[in-house]
């Protein structure tokens, strides 16, 4: 699957919340996420445009690999995500495993996220309102799509962003913004 997303810096979430609610988008309760990023022993992910992280959402844990970005108006990349056991110890154990394999901890990105779910053009969309520690506020629109649907997914994201009044897409990741 491809992660197809667009991200925008925003000053105020209120107009976005109002529009999403008017559309009937369903929001989940705010969540706290911490993304622990690692760099590989055999290559520099900053140069290859890849990412490896352990995401903690409360007690839930996921390992995510993101491949290099593909060209186009939206940030598009292969995403592979695997759940690991819940709790502090499994997350610490997996980070320790990565360390023993030569992976190096890079940084931790912490954010509060409110996720809205809606459907457009046959796609399930997530609109995330993120407050990222030491970085700022962002709205992120995401579709998980098959490669054959990439152009249609990108067009849908651009249209939804326009309808939400979002301009000037930010192509850098939260990690890049934090380290920059």
Backbone bond lengths (Angstrom), bond angles and torsions (degrees), N, CA, C in turn:
res aa  C-N    CA-C-N  psi(-1)  N-CA   C-N-CA  omega(-1)  CA-C   N-CA-C  phi
1 X - - - 1.462 - - 1.517 109.38 -
2 X 1.314 113.68 152.57 1.450 120.46 176.83 1.521 109.88 -108.40
3 X 1.310 115.03 135.41 1.452 121.07 170.75 1.526 105.67 -88.81
4 X 1.333 116.50 121.94 1.458 122.19 179.50 1.524 105.75 -119.83
5 X 1.330 116.31 115.76 1.460 118.23 -174.34 1.514 111.80 -143.46
6 X 1.316 112.65 158.47 1.461 121.73 171.40 1.524 106.37 -134.49
7 X 1.336 115.33 142.04 1.460 121.49 -177.24 1.521 108.12 -129.50
8 X 1.338 115.74 143.07 1.462 121.14 -176.51 1.528 109.47 -138.79
9 X 1.317 116.78 132.54 1.460 120.57 171.69 1.526 107.77 -69.12
10 X 1.312 116.61 136.94 1.466 121.35 179.13 1.528 109.76 -135.44
11 X 1.324 115.43 147.58 1.461 120.69 178.66 1.518 111.50 -88.28
12 X 1.349 116.72 -32.61 1.463 121.30 -172.04 1.523 109.23 -143.08
13 X 1.319 116.58 127.61 1.459 121.04 179.26 1.530 113.34 -80.56
14 X 1.333 118.76 -17.97 1.464 121.81 -172.16 1.532 113.36 -55.38
15 X 1.339 120.44 -48.20 1.473 118.71 179.81 1.537 112.43 -63.35
16 X 1.314 116.75 -35.00 1.468 120.11 178.21 1.528 111.05 -67.33
17 X 1.330 116.13 -44.81 1.473 120.03 178.59 1.527 110.27 -58.96
18 X 1.337 116.17 -44.37 1.466 120.27 -178.58 1.531 110.34 -61.75
19 X 1.322 118.27 -45.28 1.459 121.44 -179.19 1.529 110.57 -65.53
20 X 1.325 117.00 -44.32 1.469 120.55 -179.74 1.533 110.85 -62.88
21 X 1.317 116.84 -41.60 1.464 119.83 177.77 1.518 110.78 -65.39
22 X 1.329 118.23 -38.90 1.462 121.57 177.62 1.528 110.96 -62.88
23 X 1.308 117.07 -31.60 1.467 121.92 177.35 1.527 112.28 -78.14
24 X 1.332 116.92 -9.26 1.462 120.14 -177.92 1.520 113.40 83.43
25 X 1.322 117.34 16.58 1.467 121.00 178.19 1.522 109.04 -65.61
26 X 1.314 115.18 140.58 1.462 120.81 -179.42 1.522 109.82 -97.80
27 X 1.335 115.61 127.74 1.462 120.96 179.71 1.516 110.04 -101.70
28 X 1.326 114.93 145.84 1.458 119.76 171.80 1.524 107.35 -99.67
29 X 1.314 117.31 163.30 1.460 121.04 179.40 1.527 109.71 -60.65
30 X 1.329 117.14 149.32 1.464 119.70 178.53 1.529 111.20 -55.45
31 X 1.319 115.48 142.14 1.464 120.98 178.93 1.522 109.24 -125.02
32 X 1.307 115.60 152.82 1.462 122.92 174.98 1.521 107.43 -102.62
33 X 1.316 116.88 126.39 1.458 121.48 178.13 1.523 109.18 -120.68
34 X 1.317 115.04 142.78 1.464 119.89 169.39 1.522 106.74 -129.76
35 X 1.323 114.88 124.54 1.459 122.28 -177.98 1.522 108.49 -108.81
36 X 1.325 116.04 114.87 1.456 123.16 -178.91 1.528 107.71 -98.07
37 X 1.337 116.39 108.35 1.466 122.00 -174.82 1.523 111.43 -93.92
38 X 1.343 113.83 145.68 1.458 121.58 -179.54 1.516 110.04 -129.07
39 X 1.332 115.30 152.89 1.456 121.72 174.35 1.527 107.97 -113.05
40 X 1.324 116.31 148.18 1.468 122.64 -174.41 1.524 111.45 -79.17
41 X 1.333 116.47 154.44 1.467 119.82 177.15 1.532 113.08 -76.45
42 X 1.328 117.45 -20.85 1.470 120.62 -173.73 1.525 114.21 -104.73
43 X 1.335 117.98 -6.95 1.460 121.33 178.54 1.528 108.22 -163.39
44 X 1.327 114.45 160.46 1.458 120.82 -179.48 1.522 108.70 -96.38
45 X 1.329 116.51 111.57 1.463 120.36 -178.31 1.527 112.12 -60.13
46 X 1.320 118.58 -27.45 1.463 120.12 177.11 1.530 109.89 -64.66
47 X 1.319 117.53 -33.98 1.476 121.42 179.20 1.531 111.84 -81.56
48 X 1.345 117.05 -35.72 1.469 119.76 -177.93 1.518 111.91 -88.73
49 X 1.343 117.09 -4.46 1.465 123.27 178.66 1.525 111.80 62.48
50 X 1.325 115.95 40.66 1.460 122.20 175.94 1.529 108.35 -113.34
51 X 1.320 115.95 169.77 1.456 120.24 177.14 1.521 109.42 -147.90
52 X 1.329 115.57 143.58 1.465 123.06 173.13 1.513 106.46 -134.49
53 X 1.334 115.16 125.57 1.467 118.52 -177.83 1.516 110.79 -142.00
54 X 1.321 114.34 157.95 1.461 123.04 166.81 1.521 104.84 -111.19
55 X 1.338 116.18 116.65 1.471 121.05 -179.27 1.515 108.58 -100.05
56 X 1.338 115.09 129.59 1.469 122.65 174.81 1.522 107.47 -108.95
57 X 1.326 116.50 123.14 1.458 122.62 174.09 1.520 105.30 -123.06
58 X 1.324 115.95 97.77 1.455 118.72 -171.34 1.519 108.24 62.23
59 X 1.332 116.59 -122.25 1.464 120.13 178.95 1.528 112.44 -94.41
60 X 1.350 116.80 -6.89 1.473 120.14 -179.39 1.522 110.55 -79.32
61 X 1.342 115.80 147.40 1.457 121.99 -177.82 1.523 110.01 -132.47
62 X 1.337 115.50 138.67 1.463 121.99 175.79 1.522 108.87 -139.51
63 X 1.320 115.22 144.22 1.461 121.40 172.56 1.525 106.35 -106.15
64 X 1.334 116.89 131.77 1.460 121.12 -177.40 1.515 110.09 -129.77
65 X 1.329 114.41 132.89 1.461 121.86 169.47 1.519 106.94 -111.54
66 X 1.339 116.32 134.00 1.465 121.79 174.88 1.520 107.89 -122.56
67 X 1.339 114.78 127.31 1.453 120.79 -179.86 1.508 111.95 -79.61
68 X 1.328 116.71 176.87 1.466 121.08 179.67 1.531 111.73 -58.67
69 X 1.323 115.35 148.81 1.466 121.25 179.01 1.522 110.61 -69.31
70 X 1.315 114.02 143.23 1.455 121.13 176.10 1.530 108.34 -97.93
71 X 1.336 117.05 155.31 1.470 118.84 179.70 1.529 111.15 -67.62
72 X 1.319 115.50 156.29 1.458 121.05 176.85 1.505 111.30 139.32
73 X 1.336 116.35 175.01 1.463 120.88 -175.27 1.525 113.51 -72.63
74 X 1.334 117.19 -21.67 1.460 120.93 178.58 1.523 108.08 -112.29
75 X 1.318 115.88 155.20 1.462 120.38 175.48 1.530 106.78 -74.58
76 X 1.335 115.73 116.18 1.459 121.42 -174.83 1.515 108.69 -127.90
77 X 1.330 115.39 131.28 1.458 119.78 179.38 1.521 109.90 -158.82
78 X 1.325 114.84 156.50 1.461 120.10 173.08 1.518 108.11 -65.98
79 X 1.332 116.64 137.97 1.454 121.09 176.49 1.517 108.64 -131.57
80 X 1.322 115.43 127.91 1.463 121.86 175.82 1.523 106.38 -122.84
81 X 1.327 115.75 122.63 1.455 120.24 -177.41 1.524 109.48 -126.70
82 X 1.334 115.46 134.72 1.465 121.79 -178.45 1.523 108.22 -130.88
83 X 1.321 116.15 130.39 1.464 120.13 175.56 1.515 109.51 -77.95
84 X 1.326 115.30 143.62 1.459 120.35 169.71 1.524 106.52 -120.12
85 X 1.302 117.10 171.73 1.460 121.26 -175.61 1.531 110.91 -55.49
86 X 1.318 115.52 149.06 1.456 121.72 179.06 1.523 110.87 -72.77
87 X 1.327 115.16 156.32 1.456 121.30 172.56 1.513 113.72 109.54
88 X 1.329 113.75 165.37 1.458 120.86 -178.25 1.531 112.04 -66.33
89 X 1.328 116.65 -43.13 1.467 119.16 -174.47 1.522 112.89 -65.62
90 X 1.349 120.27 -45.26 1.470 118.23 177.17 1.531 112.95 -60.32
91 X 1.338 117.53 -36.90 1.467 119.98 178.22 1.530 110.00 -65.79
92 X 1.331 116.74 -45.67 1.466 120.60 178.63 1.525 110.88 -63.01
93 X 1.337 116.75 -41.05 1.466 120.39 179.31 1.526 111.07 -63.19
94 X 1.326 117.69 -41.92 1.460 119.69 -178.94 1.529 110.37 -67.66
95 X 1.335 117.63 -40.91 1.467 120.41 176.73 1.532 110.08 -61.97
96 X 1.319 116.88 -38.94 1.465 121.64 177.39 1.531 110.75 -65.05
97 X 1.334 117.08 -40.54 1.462 121.90 176.59 1.529 109.62 -59.03
98 X 1.332 117.07 -47.09 1.461 120.37 179.01 1.528 110.87 -59.59
99 X 1.321 116.41 -41.95 1.460 121.05 179.11 1.533 111.07 -60.94
100 X 1.324 116.50 -43.41 1.468 120.65 178.75 1.527 112.03 -64.88
101 X 1.328 117.33 -26.21 1.466 121.54 177.68 1.534 112.16 -85.18
102 X 1.321 116.55 0.60 1.460 120.35 177.14 1.516 115.15 98.81
103 X 1.332 117.68 0.59 1.469 120.27 176.99 1.523 108.65 -74.21
104 X 1.338 115.63 144.17 1.449 121.23 -177.46 1.530 110.20 -112.89
105 X 1.327 115.86 132.83 1.467 120.08 175.19 1.523 108.18 -65.27
106 X 1.344 116.27 135.75 1.470 121.76 -177.77 1.520 110.40 -106.34
107 X 1.322 116.71 -55.22 1.463 121.76 -177.25 1.516 108.96 -169.85
108 X 1.324 115.07 166.47 1.462 121.98 174.75 1.522 107.58 -119.14
109 X 1.341 115.92 124.90 1.461 121.91 176.13 1.525 107.07 -100.99
110 X 1.328 116.08 122.63 1.468 121.31 -179.30 1.523 108.99 -112.67
111 X 1.331 114.66 135.42 1.467 117.52 -179.98 1.520 110.58 -150.40
112 X 1.345 113.24 154.50 1.454 120.92 166.53 1.512 105.31 -100.95
113 X 1.335 116.59 132.38 1.468 121.53 -174.38 1.517 109.70 -130.17
114 X 1.327 114.80 133.08 1.464 121.64 170.19 1.523 105.86 -114.89
115 X 1.323 116.10 122.54 1.460 121.51 -175.64 1.524 109.77 -106.80
116 X 1.331 115.36 129.83 1.458 122.72 173.49 1.521 107.76 -110.16
117 X 1.330 116.02 136.93 1.464 121.96 178.91 1.523 109.15 -111.25
118 X 1.339 115.89 134.39 1.449 120.54 174.90 1.517 109.15 -153.97
119 X 1.314 115.75 168.92 1.466 121.41 178.40 1.515 108.86 -118.78
120 X 1.331 114.57 139.37 1.456 121.82 176.60 1.515 108.75 -147.71
121 X 1.304 116.74 133.17 1.464 122.45 174.11 1.527 112.62 52.34
122 X 1.329 116.64 33.93 1.460 120.66 179.28 1.517 114.31 83.02
123 X 1.329 118.30 3.34 1.463 122.57 179.22 1.525 110.44 -107.06
124 X 1.331 115.96 145.87 1.457 121.74 167.76 1.525 106.57 -86.85
125 X 1.331 116.38 120.80 1.463 121.49 -179.64 1.514 110.22 -108.72
126 X 1.317 114.41 147.91 1.451 121.41 167.39 1.513 107.21 -116.36
127 X 1.324 115.53 130.39 1.456 121.28 170.67 1.519 105.44 -113.52
128 X 1.328 115.49 116.85 1.457 121.13 -177.08 1.519 109.58 -107.58
129 X 1.304 116.30 130.56 1.456 122.36 173.36 1.522 106.28 -103.47
130 X 1.324 115.98 108.36 1.464 122.73 -170.82 1.519 111.75 -111.97
131 X 1.322 116.07 131.66 1.448 122.82 168.12 1.522 105.70 -109.70
132 X 1.334 115.90 107.58 1.458 122.43 -172.45 1.529 109.06 -102.03
133 X 1.330 115.52 123.05 1.465 120.60 -178.24 1.521 110.71 -57.23
134 X 1.321 116.24 131.76 1.464 124.57 177.16 1.525 113.63 64.88
135 X 1.345 117.61 13.28 1.470 120.67 -179.75 1.526 110.96 -128.26
136 X 1.346 118.17 -53.44 1.456 120.24 179.68 1.510 113.37 141.37
137 X 1.346 114.83 -164.26 1.467 122.56 -179.29 1.521 109.65 -105.67
138 X 1.344 113.81 138.78 1.461 119.15 -177.76 1.518 110.10 -143.90
139 X 1.326 114.87 150.95 1.465 122.25 167.81 1.524 105.84 -110.30
140 X 1.324 115.64 130.43 1.455 121.39 -179.13 1.526 107.86 -123.73
141 X 1.325 116.48 129.73 1.469 121.92 178.26 1.519 106.59 -112.84
142 X 1.336 116.74 129.43 1.465 119.62 -173.89 1.515 111.91 -137.47
143 X 1.329 114.16 142.21 1.460 123.16 171.53 1.522 107.04 -130.65
144 X 1.319 117.25 136.61 1.465 122.07 168.79 1.521 105.64 -96.62
145 X 1.340 116.70 121.00 1.459 120.49 -172.19 1.525 111.46 -134.78
146 X 1.308 114.63 154.04 1.458 121.12 170.90 1.527 108.12 -74.23
147 X 1.330 118.31 150.79 1.472 120.04 179.83 1.528 113.69 -53.26
148 X 1.313 117.94 -35.02 1.468 120.72 -179.41 1.525 112.17 -66.33
149 X 1.333 118.25 -20.73 1.465 122.56 -178.26 1.530 113.15 -101.26
150 X 1.328 117.72 9.54 1.455 121.57 -172.71 1.527 113.13 -57.64
151 X 1.320 118.68 -51.45 1.468 120.42 -176.77 1.522 111.26 -61.94
152 X 1.318 116.74 -40.52 1.469 120.83 179.46 1.537 110.44 -66.37
153 X 1.334 116.41 -39.52 1.472 120.71 178.48 1.526 110.48 -64.54
154 X 1.335 117.05 -43.01 1.462 120.25 179.11 1.525 110.91 -62.77
155 X 1.320 116.87 -42.23 1.462 120.67 179.31 1.528 110.48 -63.68
156 X 1.322 117.16 -40.63 1.464 121.14 178.59 1.526 110.24 -62.78
157 X 1.328 117.20 -44.82 1.466 120.28 179.61 1.528 110.95 -60.93
158 X 1.315 116.78 -44.56 1.463 119.89 -179.80 1.528 111.28 -62.44
159 X 1.319 116.67 -40.99 1.460 120.58 179.93 1.537 110.42 -66.05
160 X 1.329 117.63 -46.04 1.471 120.99 -179.77 1.527 110.22 -63.31
161 X 1.335 117.14 -41.72 1.471 119.99 178.18 1.533 110.10 -58.98
162 X 1.319 116.56 -44.93 1.461 120.34 178.43 1.513 112.11 -61.25
163 X 1.339 116.77 -43.06 1.466 120.73 179.83 1.524 111.70 -65.80
164 X 1.329 116.38 -27.16 1.468 120.67 177.65 1.534 111.61 -86.11
165 X 1.327 117.19 -3.48 1.458 121.04 -179.88 1.523 113.54 77.01
166 X 1.325 117.00 21.32 1.463 121.05 -178.57 1.523 110.04 -90.14
167 X 1.336 114.97 134.82 1.463 121.21 -178.15 1.517 109.47 -135.33
168 X 1.324 116.14 160.23 1.469 122.94 175.34 1.527 111.69 61.91
169 X 1.302 115.22 71.55 1.464 122.38 179.39 1.520 110.81 -57.86
170 X 1.319 115.99 136.29 1.469 123.77 176.73 1.524 107.63 -97.43
171 X 1.321 117.99 115.12 1.465 121.77 -175.67 1.522 112.89 -89.75
172 X 1.343 117.91 -15.45 1.459 119.57 179.09 1.526 110.63 -76.15
173 X 1.321 115.27 148.98 1.466 121.13 177.02 1.522 109.50 -75.67
174 X 1.322 115.98 165.57 1.462 119.67 175.61 1.533 110.15 -60.66
175 X 1.325 116.75 -37.18 1.467 119.70 177.82 1.531 110.28 -62.06
176 X 1.324 117.74 -46.01 1.464 120.93 178.28 1.527 110.88 -61.02
177 X 1.325 117.01 -41.24 1.467 120.29 179.25 1.528 110.76 -66.18
178 X 1.316 117.31 -40.07 1.464 121.37 179.80 1.522 110.73 -65.56
179 X 1.327 116.53 -44.26 1.465 120.34 -176.98 1.523 112.71 -79.14
180 X 1.356 116.40 -21.52 1.465 121.10 -175.65 1.485 111.83 -71.95
